[in-house]
Amino acid sequence: MDMGAITSAWVAGWTVSRETPPAVVEPWGYRIDVGLPEHVVRHVLPAPDAASVGALCERLTEPYTWLKVMAAPEEVAPWITEGWTVPDDPGFMMVKPLDPGARPAPPEGYARTTEVRDGVIRVRVLAPDGTLAARGQIAPTGSTAVADQIETDPAHRRRGLGANVMRTLEAAAAQAGAETGVLSATTDGLALYDSLGWRYRGRLTGIVRSGT
């Protein structure tokens, strides 16, 4: 998959995962009406450049408008105009062929649940005391599926819970017909995803319009 196809798959799955309206195709890429107080709308640019980013920064004035561009922060920073910032949360686009193999059992003492709701497969791992230890979800949209909101409680890290959630999600998405997984990794998640066979394909940078 090239970056255009990866972006298209990511946008499609992200909107399903986050329960937003479908993305609107725009000349620069996609617009998603997110509707949250500090994330009103996001514009996704699969092939950004100084002209396209600069023009959007000049035209879009609503506070908490976001641009998500497939480029590195150091490349993007000179393109933005006054009132916009690049938060310190770099993203890394990754892909993986999905395997419908067996889902591993959770570590001893933990319990796992899997449910499908509104087209999204959700996995939760509960600690022995019943509290949430790890979670994640994946949204299949045809041949691709987007993994999203993968989290492990700090008190339960380094016990294989993140890997257990991911393998369970991957198998469930493959069994639902998806062939390729797509995700946006944080810096903290890179090592986990790399160990599970996900491969880095490019940078993702967020740009936000100030709320003041």
C-alpha positions, 0 to 999 in steps of 0.5 A: 500500500502506498501512502494514499491507500494507507491514508484512505484506509486509516480515515475510513476505519478511524471514522467507524472506530470513533463513531463520527460521520463518514469523511468528506473527500476534499481537494487536499484529502479528507474532512472529518466532522469530529464534533468534540469540544477540543477536536471540532473537525480534522482535515487529513492530508495524505500528500501535504506540502507548504502550499496546501498546509499554508492555505488551510491554516490561513482559511480555517479559523475555528478554534480546535480545528486539526490538520493531520498530515502525512509528514514529519513534525520538523518538515511541517513546522515551517509551513504553519501560520500564526495561531497554529501549533504542532503538539508534541505527540508524533505519530507513526503510520504502520501496516500489517498483513492480518492473521486469523490464527488462534487468539492467545489466552490472557495471562493467568489471573486476567480475564478477556472479553470481546464484543462487536458493536456498530461494526467495531471489535472491542477487546477488554482485559480485566485484572483479578480485582475486576478493574480494566487492565488493558483495552483496544478496538479495531474497525474493519472496513472491507479489506482493511481494518484500523486498530485504535485506542490501544491502552494498558493501565500503567499498573499492569504493563510489562505483562504481555497485555498489550500484545494479547489485546493486539493479537486478539483484535488482529485475529478477529478482524481477519476472521471478519474479512480484513486482510491488512491492518493499519494504525497510527502508533505513538512513540510509546507504542512503536516497540510493541507494534514492531515486535508484533510484525507491524511495519512503519510506513511514514510519519503522521503529524497533528497541527491544531488551531489555538483555542484562544 
